[in-house]
């Protein structure tokens, strides 16, 4: 039984995909049908139909052409670029019977080649005597957009293949001149024929050095020097992805307001505000709702607004520590508390109200908890990443699987922002926002110092960066 029913070459303009297609078509039993799902033509420029399917029929339903490609004799496929018909991407990327070939090229080389082709109007070369001379003019902004589009598509493709348990055959531009690589690709596709030589009908159009192909080469090198090619300034992030925790969302029954809580706030002021809002009319906010329930709520509340509230990472971590770890009563994570005490040597008292547990002991225990958080969020511990201390960035990413908040508030300006939000839905006299109770047995201000801030920054580097948090004492 054949391993694959058809194949796709994921490539981009000026990556050598024409040359790869020509050599694939040289194998008995293989047929590549160009850019079958290019939105501007079907297969190749100046053609009206492919495998009996017109461009109009393909545009109406791309599956029509895909079925014909699968039915054609031998093993058939096509080339797909990031800006081709997105409807077909989902069909092929999750299909294990579709062989995936990924062709890549240095993005600077492909960009320069594209600019020269634009300048000369020559996109293919079969006779070196017909070659047209031309130079590229490098545009930093245009290249940045070009690079971003390529990288986003490659990451999306990689993630989809990982999620579906598939692998692809990767081919670099330089591999196209390797007979062994081409024969190996055909073997992977399940074809038994072998090429004795590569097709030579297509010629390299711009064989000279980059410095000879770019009119403003000096400007290009200066612009590229500012790019972080190795992503040296990234914030490492090994935290697991979070889904949309719809049952934790709270929907007002009196007003079209939906609260998306970021956990880690033992006494949530926003929840109490919604309770006061609905309580004034004898109602109660809806919670523990399914996604279908929330969709019904949205349909029943046109013009609805959703919001969430950010807290400073250090203040949030301290509240979680006091409520979930230090606390031995209701709300405590007893099992995790015991493990942190025994395995991670965090000095936790049997009774937090014990006078011997002073500010110094509390500061040291909290500092040890922050060190644990850094390891935990980086996947270096056996303890779960609990939603109470998961990064706020990851939590908001999870919201996006169902609904993104219309408003991202800050706890320090929440009273003002809730009043503004209320006005957008026609609520003239919203309830007052209650003050938040202090952490117990000690407040963060009692133990704060630069080392504590530094430990929080190390644990929540992405939250500090993404949301622009300053030092806690500066807020």
C-alpha positions in Angstrom: 0.0 0.0 0.0 1.4 3.4 -1.0 2.5 5.6 1.9 1.3 8.8 0.3 -1.6 9.7 -2.0 -0.1 13.1 -3.1 2.6 15.6 -2.1 3.0 19.3 -1.5 6.2 21.4 -1.8 6.1 24.2 0.7 8.3 26.9 -0.7 8.4 30.6 -1.5 9.3 32.8 -4.5 12.9 32.6 -5.5 13.8 29.6 -3.4 14.5 27.3 -6.4 11.1 25.7 -6.5 10.9 25.8 -10.3 14.2 23.8 -10.4 12.9 21.4 -7.8 9.7 20.9 -9.7 11.6 20.3 -13.0 13.6 17.5 -11.4 10.6 16.0 -9.6 8.9 15.7 -13.0 11.9 14.0 -14.4 11.2 10.9 -12.2 8.9 8.3 -13.6 5.7 8.3 -11.6 6.0 11.8 -10.2 4.2 14.9 -11.4 4.3 18.4 -9.9 1.6 20.8 -11.1 3.1 24.1 -10.4 1.4 26.6 -8.1 -1.9 24.9 -8.2 -3.5 27.2 -5.6 -1.9 30.5 -6.5 -4.8 33.0 -6.1 -3.9 34.8 -9.4 -3.5 31.8 -11.7 -3.9 28.1 -11.7 -0.7 26.0 -11.9 1.2 28.4 -14.2 0.8 31.9 -15.6 -1.4 32.2 -18.7 -3.2 28.9 -18.1 -7.0 28.6 -17.7 -7.3 25.1 -16.3 -5.4 22.3 -14.6 -6.3 18.6 -14.7 -9.7 19.6 -16.2 -10.5 22.1 -13.4 -11.0 25.7 -14.4 -9.6 28.5 -12.3 -13.2 29.6 -11.5 -14.2 26.1 -10.3 -11.0 26.0 -8.2 -11.7 29.4 -6.6 -15.3 28.3 -5.8 -14.1 25.1 -4.1 -10.4 24.3 -4.0 -11.2 20.8 -2.9 -12.3 20.1 -6.5 -8.7 20.5 -7.8 -7.2 18.7 -4.8 -9.4 15.7 -5.6 -8.2 15.7 -9.3 -4.5 15.9 -8.1 -5.0 12.9 -5.9 -6.8 10.9 -8.7 -4.2 11.6 -11.4 -1.9 8.7 -12.4 1.2 8.3 -10.4 2.0 10.4 -7.4 1.0 14.0 -8.0 1.6 17.2 -6.1 2.0 21.0 -6.3 3.9 23.9 -4.9 2.4 26.0 -2.1 3.6 29.4 -0.9 2.6 31.2 2.3 0.2 33.6 0.4 -1.6 30.9 -1.6 -5.2 29.9 -1.0 -5.4 29.4 2.9 -8.4 27.1 2.5 -6.3 24.4 1.1 -3.5 24.7 3.8 -5.7 23.1 6.5 -6.7 20.3 4.2 -3.2 19.2 3.3 -1.2 20.0 6.5 -3.2 17.7 8.7 -3.4 14.9 6.1 -0.8 12.2 6.8 -1.4 10.8 3.3 0.0 14.0 1.9 3.8 14.1 1.7 5.3 17.4 2.8 8.5 18.7 1.2 9.8 21.9 2.7 12.2 23.9 0.5 14.1 26.8 2.2 16.7 29.4 1.2 18.6 32.1 2.9 16.0 34.9 3.1 18.5 37.6 2.0 19.3 35.6 -1.1 15.7 35.0 -2.0 14.8 38.7 -1.4 17.6 39.9 -3.6 16.7 37.4 -6.3 13.1 38.6 -6.1 14.1 42.2 -6.4 16.3 41.5 -9.4 13.5 39.6 -11.1 11.2 42.5 -10.5 13.7 44.9 -12.0 14.4 42.8 -15.1 11.1 41.1 -15.6 13.0 37.8 -16.0 11.7 35.0 -13.6 13.2 32.0 -15.4 16.3 31.5 -17.4 16.7 28.6 -19.9 19.5 30.1 -22.1 22.3 32.1 -20.5 22.5 34.2 -23.7 19.1 35.6 -22.8 20.0 36.6 -19.3 19.1 40.2 -18.4 21.4 42.2 -16.1 20.0 44.0 -13.2 20.6 45.0 -9.6 18.4 44.9 -6.5 17.8 47.9 -4.3 17.6 46.9 -0.7 14.6 48.2 1.3 15.0 47.5 5.0 11.3 47.8 5.9 10.3 45.7 2.9 12.8 43.0 3.8 11.7 43.0 7.5 8.1 42.3 6.3 9.4 39.7 3.9 11.3 37.9 6.7 8.5 38.1 9.2 6.0 36.5 6.7 8.4 33.7 6.0 9.2 33.0 9.6 5.6 33.1 10.7 4.6 30.6 8.0 7.5 28.3 8.8 6.7 28.3 12.5 3.0 27.7 11.8 3.9 24.8 9.5 6.3 23.3 12.0 3.8 23.5 14.9 1.0 21.9 12.8 3.2 19.0 11.8 4.3 18.5 15.4 0.7 18.6 16.7 -0.4 15.9 14.1 2.7 13.7 14.6 4.1 14.2 11.1 7.5 14.9 9.6 8.5 16.6 6.4 11.4 16.1 4.0 13.5 19.3 4.2 15.5 20.6 1.2 17.8 23.6 1.3 18.4 25.6 -1.8 21.9 24.3 -1.9 20.6 20.7 -1.9 19.0 21.2 -5.2 22.3 20.7 -7.0 22.8 17.3 -5.2 21.8 14.3 -7.3 21.9 12.1 -4.2 19.5 14.4 -2.4 17.0 14.4 -5.3 17.2 10.6 -5.6 16.8 10.4 -1.8 13.7 12.6 -2.0 12.2 10.4 -4.7 12.9 7.3 -2.6 11.2 8.9 0.4 8.1 9.6 -1.8 8.0 5.9 -2.7 9.2 6.2 -6.2 11.6 3.5 -7.5 13.0 5.3 -10.5 16.4 7.0 -10.2 17.9 10.0 -12.0 21.3 9.6 -13.7 21.7 13.4 -13.8 19.9 16.5 -12.8 17.9 18.5 -15.3 20.0 21.4 -16.7 17.3 23.2 -18.6 17.0 25.9 -16.0 20.0 28.1 -15.4 21.1 30.0 -12.3 20.1 33.6 -13.0 22.3 35.6 -10.7 25.5 33.6 -9.8 27.6 36.6 -8.7 28.3 37.7 -5.1 25.7 39.7 -3.2 27.9 42.7 -3.2 27.7 42.7 -7.0 23.9 42.2 -7.0 22.8 45.0 -4.7 23.0 48.6 -5.7 23.1 49.9 -2.1 25.1 47.0 -0.6 26.5 49.2 2.2 23.1 50.2 3.4 22.0 46.6 3.3 24.8 45.4 5.5 24.2 48.2 7.9 20.5 47.4 8.1 21.1 43.6 8.5 23.6 44.2 11.2 20.8 45.4 13.4 18.8 42.1 13.0 19.2 39.6 15.8 19.8 36.6 13.5 20.4 34.2 16.3 17.6 35.7 18.5 20.0 36.5 21.2 17.7 39.0 22.9 14.8 36.6 23.2 13.2 35.8 26.5 13.3 32.0 26.8 9.9 30.6 27.4 9.3 26.9 28.2 6.0 27.4 30.0 3.3 25.1 28.8 0.5 26.6 26.7 -2.8 27.3 28.4 -6.2 26.8 27.0 -9.3 28.9 27.3 -10.6 28.2 30.8 -14.2 29.3 30.0 -15.7 28.0 33.3 -13.6 30.6 35.2 -15.1 33.5 33.2 -17.7 35.6 34.9 -20.7 37.0 33.0 -22.8 39.9 34.4 -26.5 39.2 34.1 -27.4 42.9 34.5 -25.0 44.4 32.0 -23.2 43.2 28.9 -19.9 42.8 30.7 -17.7 39.6 30.8 -14.8 39.3 33.1 -11.8 37.1 32.2 -9.9 36.5 35.4 -6.2 36.0 35.6 -5.9 33.7 38.6 -3.5 34.4 41.5 -5.8 37.0 43.2 -7.2 35.3 46.3 -9.7 38.2 46.9 -10.6 39.4 43.5 -11.8 43.0 43.5 -13.3 42.7 40.0 -15.4 39.8 41.0 -16.8 41.7 44.0 -17.5 44.7 41.7 -19.5 42.5 39.3 -21.4 41.0 42.2 -22.2 44.4 43.5 -23.3 45.5 40.0 -25.7 42.5 39.6 -26.7 42.5 43.2 -28.2 45.9 42.9 -30.8 44.4 40.5 -31.3 41.2 42.4 -29.2 39.2 40.0 -26.0 37.2 40.4 -23.1 37.0 37.9 -22.9 33.8 35.9 -19.9 31.5 36.5 -18.8 28.0 35.7 -20.3 28.4 32.3 -19.4 26.2 29.3 -18.3 27.8 26.0 -21.7 27.1 24.6 -23.3 28.9 27.6 -21.0 31.9 27.0 -21.9 32.0 23.3 -25.5 32.0 24.3 -24.8 34.9 26.7 -23.0 36.8 24.0 -25.9 36.4 21.6 -28.2 37.6 24.3 -26.0 40.7 25.1 -25.2 42.4 21.8 -22.5 45.1 22.3 -20.9 43.1 25.1 -17.5 44.0 26.4 -14.9 41.7 28.0 -12.1 42.7 30.2 -9.2 41.3 32.3 -6.9 42.8 34.9 -3.1 42.7 35.1 -1.3 42.7 38.4 2.4 43.4 38.9 4.1 40.0 38.7 5.8 40.5 42.1 2.7 41.5 43.9 0.8 38.6 42.3 3.4 36.1 43.3 3.5 37.3 46.9 -0.3 37.0 47.2 -0.2 33.5 45.8 2.6 32.6 48.2 0.7 33.8 51.2 -2.6 32.3 50.2 -1.6 29.0 48.5 1.8 28.1 50.0 2.2 29.7 53.4 -1.4 29.3 54.4 -2.3 26.0 56.0 -6.1 26.5 56.0 -8.7 26.9 53.4 -7.3 27.5 49.9 -3.9 26.1 50.7 -2.1 23.8 48.3 -1.1 21.3 51.0 0.6 18.7 48.8 2.7 21.3 47.0 3.4 23.1 50.3 4.9 19.8 51.7 7.0 19.2 48.6 8.3 22.8 48.6 9.3 22.4 52.2 10.9 19.0 51.9 12.4 18.9 48.4 13.1 22.6 47.7 14.1 23.4 51.3 11.7 26.4 51.6 11.5 27.4 55.2 7.7 27.2 55.8 6.4 27.3 59.4 3.9 24.8 60.6 1.8 27.7 61.8 2.2 31.1 59.9 1.0 32.9 63.0 3.9 31.6 65.0 5.8 34.7 66.4 9.1 33.0 65.4 8.1 33.3 61.8 9.2 37.0 61.5 9.7 39.3 58.6 13.2 38.0 57.9 12.0 34.4 57.7 9.1 35.4 55.5 11.4 37.3 53.2 13.7 34.3 52.8 10.9 31.9 52.3 9.3 34.1 49.6 12.7 34.5 47.9 13.1 30.7 47.8 9.5 30.5 46.3 10.5 33.0 43.6 13.5 30.8 42.7 11.2 27.8 42.5 8.8 29.7 40.2 11.6 30.4 37.8 12.5 26.7 37.6 8.8 25.7 37.5 7.9 28.0 34.6 10.9 26.8 32.7 9.7 23.2 33.0 12.5 22.2 35.3 10.4 20.8 38.2 8.0 17.9 38.6 5.3 20.2 40.0 2.5 21.5 37.8 2.5 25.1 36.5 -0.6 26.1 38.4 -2.9 28.8 36.9 -2.4 30.8 40.1 1.2 31.5 39.2 1.3 30.9 35.4 2.6 33.9 33.6 -0.1 36.4 32.7 1.1 36.4 29.1 0.4 32.7 28.8 -3.0 33.1 30.4 -4.0 35.8 28.0 -2.8 33.7 25.1 -5.2 31.0 26.4 -8.1 33.5 26.4 -7.5 34.0 22.6 -8.7 30.4 22.0 -12.2 31.6 22.9 -12.3 35.4 23.2 -9.8 38.1 23.6 -10.5 40.8 26.2 -11.7 44.1 24.8 -9.9 45.8 27.6 -6.6 45.0 29.4 -6.7 46.9 32.7 -4.1 47.5 35.3 -4.9 46.9 39.0 -3.6 50.3 40.0 -6.0 52.1 37.6 -8.8 49.7 37.7 -11.4 51.9 39.4 -11.0 54.6 36.7 -11.0 52.0 33.9 -14.0 50.2 35.2 -15.9 53.5 35.2 -14.8 54.1 31.6 -15.9 50.6 30.6 -19.2 51.0 32.3 -19.8 54.2 30.3 -19.3 52.3 27.0 -22.2 50.0 27.8 -24.5 52.9 29.0 -24.0 52.3 32.8 -24.0 55.8 34.3 -23.6 54.9 38.0 -21.4 51.8 38.5 -20.7 50.6 42.0 -17.5 51.7 43.8 -14.5 49.4 43.7 -13.6 47.9 47.1 -10.1 48.1 48.3 -8.0 44.9 48.3 -7.1 43.4 51.6 -3.4 43.2 52.6 -1.5 40.0 52.3 -1.0 38.1 55.5 1.0 37.6 57.7 3.2 40.3 56.1 2.8 42.8 53.3 5.1 42.9 50.4 6.3 46.3 51.4 7.5 44.8 54.7 10.1 42.5 52.9 10.7 44.3 49.6 14.3 44.8 48.4 16.2 44.8 45.1 17.0 41.1 45.3 13.3 40.3 45.7 12.5 42.4 42.6 15.4 40.7 40.7 14.1 37.3 41.5 10.6 38.2 40.3 12.1 39.6 37.1 13.9 36.4 36.5 10.8 34.3 37.1 8.5 36.5 35.0 10.8 37.9 32.5 8.2 37.7 29.7 5.5 39.4 31.7 7.9 42.3 32.6 8.9 42.6 28.9 5.5 42.2 27.3 3.5 44.4 29.6 6.2 47.0 30.4 6.2 46.4 34.2 8.6 48.6 36.1 10.0 47.8 39.5 7.2 47.3 42.0 8.3 50.1 44.2 8.0 52.5 41.2 4.4 51.7 40.5 
